[in-house]
Amino acid sequence: MSAMQRWLSGLSGRRIGTDTSGNIYFESRRDFLDYGRKRRWVVYAGVAEATVVPPEWHAWLHHTTDAPLDTTRRLPWMKPHQQNMTGTPQAYRPSGHDYAGGKRAPTAGDYEAWTPGS
């Protein structure tokens, strides 16, 4: 985040909080023109990537909740938030994927490719 962006965000809005990734969340001091409610935004700690915003802050940003959801009450089935890994080496690739060896278990009616003229 640039110093100018941080300064302007602090000038036009009030800081609401930060998440575990270091992203800072702001809300405007006044209602936003004809919007009828305050504008909310995030200043990313690193690269501006929307999938870095955890669900509890996503709900607040989109006016689904009035306050960010509680992060202290974690249930055993809840996993920590993880950004979208598509297009990176950490992306999920099933066993039949070309990058994972391209081998898959044969099936009873295995696939037979269509060729023109047959």
C-alpha positions, 0 to 999 in steps of 0.5 A: 500500500502506498503512503498516499493511499494510506493517508487518503484512507485515514483522511476520508474514512475511519479505520475499523480493523485489520485481519490476520493477513494485515489488510486494513478495513475502512468505513467512510465518515459520511454517507456516500452520496446517494448510496444511503449508507457508508462506503466500506473498503479495504487497503491490502497489505500486499498485492491487491487480490480479492481472495485474500479477504477472509469471509468475516470481513467479506460479509462486512465489506458487502454490508451483509453484517453491521460489524465484522464477524467474530473470529475468536469463536472458531468451531472444530470444522472451520479451516483457516482462510486461504486465498485462491491458489488457481494458477499457482504451483499450489493449485489443486490438481487431481491425480488425472491432471496432466501436471500431476502425471496425467495417469488416471484409473481406467473405468469400465466404459473407458473414454474413446475420443471421437475422430472426424470421418469415423 
